[in-house]
Amino acid sequence: MQNFLALFAIVLGSAVLGVCLAFGMRRQRQAQRPHHHDEASPHF
């Protein structure tokens, strides 16, 4: 039973970490998008 709880805690922690990482990367990408758009579009 202790093994199962430890495994469950590891899986749950990995899932939470993955979700936080994905959310952070998505937010960072959204914040950087205008910069990339400005660089990609030609300035006349």
N, CA, C and O atoms as a MOPAC input file, in Angstrom:
PM7 MOZYME 1SCF
protein

 N      0.83600 1    -1.20400 1     0.00000 1
 C      0.00000 1     0.00000 1     0.00000 1
 C      0.87300 1     1.25700 1     0.00000 1
 O      0.56100 1     2.23500 1    -0.68000 1
 N      1.96500 1     1.22600 1     0.76300 1
 C      2.84700 1     2.38900 1     0.81200 1
 C      3.47800 1     2.63900 1    -0.56100 1
 O      3.66200 1     3.78400 1    -0.97600 1
 N      3.80500 1     1.54800 1    -1.25400 1
 C      4.38800 1     1.67600 1    -2.58600 1
 C      3.40800 1     2.35100 1    -3.53000 1
 O      3.77500 1     3.22100 1    -4.31900 1
 N      2.14600 1     1.93000 1    -3.43100 1
 C      1.11000 1     2.49500 1    -4.29900 1
 C      0.94900 1     3.99300 1    -4.03900 1
 O      0.81700 1     4.78300 1    -4.97400 1
 N      0.96200 1     4.37400 1    -2.76300 1
 C      0.80700 1     5.79400 1    -2.41600 1
 C      1.99000 1     6.60100 1    -2.94600 1
 O      1.81100 1     7.70500 1    -3.46000 1
 N      3.19400 1     6.05100 1    -2.82200 1
 C      4.38000 1     6.75200 1    -3.31600 1
 C      4.30200 1     6.91300 1    -4.83100 1
 O      4.58900 1     7.98700 1    -5.36000 1
 N      3.91400 1     5.84800 1    -5.52700 1
 C      3.78500 1     5.89400 1    -6.98600 1
 C      2.73200 1     6.92000 1    -7.38500 1
 O      2.92900 1     7.69600 1    -8.32000 1
 N      1.60300 1     6.91400 1    -6.66300 1
 C      0.51300 1     7.85300 1    -6.95700 1
 C      0.98700 1     9.29900 1    -6.75900 1
 O      0.67000 1    10.17700 1    -7.56100 1
 N      1.74400 1     9.53500 1    -5.68800 1
 C      2.24800 1    10.88300 1    -5.41400 1
 C      3.20000 1    11.33600 1    -6.52100 1
 O      3.16400 1    12.49300 1    -6.94000 1
 N      4.05000 1    10.42600 1    -6.99200 1
 C      5.00500 1    10.76100 1    -8.05400 1
 C      4.25800 1    11.08200 1    -9.34400 1
 O      4.56400 1    12.06500 1   -10.01900 1
 N      3.27300 1    10.24600 1    -9.68200 1
 C      2.50600 1    10.46100 1   -10.91500 1
 C      1.73800 1    11.77400 1   -10.83500 1
 O      1.71800 1    12.55000 1   -11.79100 1
 N      1.10900 1    12.01800 1    -9.69200 1
 C      0.33200 1    13.24500 1    -9.51300 1
 C      1.25100 1    14.47000 1    -9.59700 1
 O      0.91100 1    15.46200 1   -10.24200 1
 N      2.40600 1    14.39500 1    -8.94900 1
 C      3.35000 1    15.50900 1    -8.98800 1
 C      3.84000 1    15.77200 1   -10.40600 1
 O      3.95400 1    16.92400 1   -10.82400 1
 N      4.12900 1    14.70300 1   -11.14600 1
 C      4.59000 1    14.86000 1   -12.52400 1
 C      3.50200 1    15.50600 1   -13.37200 1
 O      3.78600 1    16.37500 1   -14.19700 1
 N      2.25600 1    15.08200 1   -13.17000 1
 C      1.13900 1    15.63200 1   -13.94300 1
 C      0.97300 1    17.12400 1   -13.65200 1
 O      0.81400 1    17.92900 1   -14.56900 1
 N      1.01100 1    17.47900 1   -12.37600 1
 C      0.84800 1    18.89400 1   -11.99500 1
 C      1.99100 1    19.72100 1   -12.57500 1
 O      1.77300 1    20.81000 1   -13.10400 1
 N      3.21200 1    19.19500 1   -12.47100 1
 C      4.37900 1    19.90300 1   -12.99200 1
 C      4.25300 1    20.08100 1   -14.50900 1
 O      4.54100 1    21.15300 1   -15.04200 1
 N      3.82500 1    19.03000 1   -15.19000 1
 C      3.66200 1    19.10400 1   -16.64200 1
 C      2.62200 1    20.13900 1   -17.04300 1
 O      2.82900 1    20.90000 1   -17.98900 1
 N      1.50400 1    20.17000 1   -16.32300 1
 C      0.44000 1    21.13200 1   -16.63400 1
 C      0.94500 1    22.55500 1   -16.40500 1
 O      0.71500 1    23.44300 1   -17.22600 1
 N      1.63300 1    22.76300 1   -15.28700 1
 C      2.16700 1    24.10100 1   -14.97900 1
 C      3.18200 1    24.52000 1   -16.04200 1
 O      3.19200 1    25.67100 1   -16.47700 1
 N      4.03000 1    23.58800 1   -16.45600 1
 C      5.04800 1    23.89700 1   -17.44800 1
 C      4.39800 1    24.24600 1   -18.78600 1
 O      4.79200 1    25.21100 1   -19.43900 1
 N      3.40000 1    23.45500 1   -19.18900 1
 C      2.71100 1    23.71200 1   -20.45500 1
 C      1.99200 1    25.05500 1   -20.40800 1
 O      2.02000 1    25.81500 1   -21.37500 1
 N      1.34300 1    25.34500 1   -19.27200 1
 C      0.61700 1    26.61200 1   -19.12700 1
 C      1.58800 1    27.78900 1   -19.18300 1
 O      1.30700 1    28.80300 1   -19.82100 1
 N      2.73000 1    27.64700 1   -18.51400 1
 C      3.72900 1    28.71300 1   -18.51500 1
 C      4.30200 1    28.93900 1   -19.90100 1
 O      4.47800 1    30.08600 1   -20.31300 1
 N      4.60000 1    27.86800 1   -20.63400 1
 C      5.14200 1    28.00000 1   -21.98000 1
 C      4.12400 1    28.65300 1   -22.89900 1
 O      4.47100 1    29.48900 1   -23.73300 1
 N      2.84600 1    28.26100 1   -22.73600 1
 C      1.79600 1    28.83100 1   -23.58000 1
 C      1.64700 1    30.32900 1   -23.30600 1
 O      1.49100 1    31.12500 1   -24.23200 1
 N      1.69600 1    30.70300 1   -22.02100 1
 C      1.58500 1    32.12600 1   -21.66500 1
 C      2.77300 1    32.90800 1   -22.21600 1
 O      2.62200 1    34.02000 1   -22.72100 1
 N      3.96800 1    32.30300 1   -22.11000 1
 C      5.17100 1    32.97100 1   -22.59800 1
 C      5.08700 1    33.16300 1   -24.11300 1
 O      5.45600 1    34.21700 1   -24.63200 1
 N      4.59800 1    32.13800 1   -24.82000 1
 C      4.49000 1    32.21000 1   -26.27200 1
 C      3.48500 1    33.29500 1   -26.66900 1
 O      3.71500 1    34.03700 1   -27.62400 1
 N      2.37000 1    33.38600 1   -25.93500 1
 C      1.36500 1    34.40600 1   -26.23500 1
 C      1.94000 1    35.79600 1   -26.00300 1
 O      1.62300 1    36.72500 1   -26.74600 1
 N      2.77400 1    35.95000 1   -24.99200 1
 C      3.35800 1    37.25400 1   -24.68600 1
 C      4.39300 1    37.63200 1   -25.74600 1
 O      4.57000 1    38.81400 1   -26.04300 1
 N      5.07400 1    36.64200 1   -26.31600 1
 C      6.11900 1    36.91900 1   -27.30300 1
 C      5.56400 1    37.06600 1   -28.71600 1
 O      6.24900 1    37.58900 1   -29.59500 1
 N      4.32900 1    36.61200 1   -28.94500 1
 C      3.77400 1    36.59100 1   -30.30000 1
 C      3.80000 1    37.97800 1   -30.96200 1
 O      4.21400 1    38.07300 1   -32.11700 1
 N      3.37700 1    39.05700 1   -30.28400 1
 C      3.40700 1    40.37200 1   -30.93800 1
 C      4.80100 1    40.76700 1   -31.41600 1
 O      4.94300 1    41.35000 1   -32.49000 1
 N      5.83600 1    40.45300 1   -30.62200 1
 C      7.20000 1    40.78900 1   -31.01300 1
 C      7.57500 1    40.08200 1   -32.31200 1
 O      8.10600 1    40.69500 1   -33.23700 1
 N      7.28700 1    38.77100 1   -32.36500 1
 C      7.62400 1    38.00600 1   -33.56000 1
 C      6.83500 1    38.53500 1   -34.75400 1
 O      7.35500 1    38.59700 1   -35.86800 1
 N      5.60000 1    38.90800 1   -34.52500 1
 C      4.76100 1    39.41600 1   -35.60900 1
 C      5.34300 1    40.73000 1   -36.14100 1
 O      5.37900 1    40.95000 1   -37.35200 1
 N      5.79400 1    41.59200 1   -35.24200 1
 C      6.37600 1    42.86900 1   -35.65700 1
 C      7.66300 1    42.64100 1   -36.46100 1
 O      7.92400 1    43.33300 1   -37.44500 1
 N      8.45800 1    41.66200 1   -36.02300 1
 C      9.71600 1    41.38200 1   -36.72400 1
 C      9.44800 1    40.77500 1   -38.09800 1
 O     10.16500 1    41.05700 1   -39.05800 1
 N      8.40700 1    39.93700 1   -38.18600 1
 C      8.11500 1    39.24600 1   -39.43900 1
 C      7.51500 1    40.21700 1   -40.45800 1
 O      7.81400 1    40.12100 1   -41.64900 1
 N      6.67600 1    41.14500 1   -40.00900 1
 C      6.02700 1    42.06600 1   -40.95200 1
 C      7.01100 1    43.16000 1   -41.37400 1
 O      7.70600 1    43.72500 1   -40.52900 1
 N      7.07300 1    43.46200 1   -42.66900 1
 C      8.00100 1    44.50800 1   -43.13700 1
 C      7.52800 1    45.89600 1   -42.72300 1
 O      6.32900 1    46.17300 1   -42.70300 1
 N      8.47600 1    46.76200 1   -42.39600 1
 C      8.12300 1    48.13100 1   -41.99100 1
 C      8.35100 1    49.07200 1   -43.17500 1
 O      9.46300 1    49.17900 1   -43.69100 1
 N      7.29300 1    49.74400 1   -43.59200 1
 C      7.41500 1    50.69400 1   -44.70000 1
 C      7.25100 1    52.11100 1   -44.18100 1
 O      7.32000 1    53.06500 1   -44.95600 1

